[in-house]
Amino acid sequence: MNIMYALVIIIIIISIVSTLFLTGKGDDDYSTKVKRNTKNLTLIYAVIIILSLFVLGIYISFFA
């Protein structure tokens, strides 16, 4: 069990170090593409929510 705790702590440390390393490299054109990125993310979330509600409706009607 102690090995599992050590493994989790090692993975967390590696994750933090790699995240900090990657955040140093920013996208210079991101500020000019905010509108397109926001539109794309909104579209993705809308499609996922609609599909989730559809699948939930199917589940309730057939399996509940």
Secondary structure as the mmCIF struct_conf table of DSSP 4:
data_model
#
loop_
_struct_conf.conf_type_id
_struct_conf.id
_struct_conf.beg_label_comp_id
_struct_conf.beg_label_asym_id
_struct_conf.beg_label_seq_id
_struct_conf.end_label_comp_id
_struct_conf.end_label_asym_id
_struct_conf.end_label_seq_id
HELX_RH_AL_P HELX_RH_AL_P1 ASN A 2 THR A 23
TURN_TY1_P TURN_TY1_P1 GLY A 24 GLY A 24
BEND BEND1 LYS A 25 LYS A 25
TURN_TY1_P TURN_TY1_P2 ASP A 28 ASP A 29
HELX_RH_3T_P HELX_RH_3T_P1 TYR A 30 LYS A 33
HELX_RH_AL_P HELX_RH_AL_P2 VAL A 34 PHE A 63
#
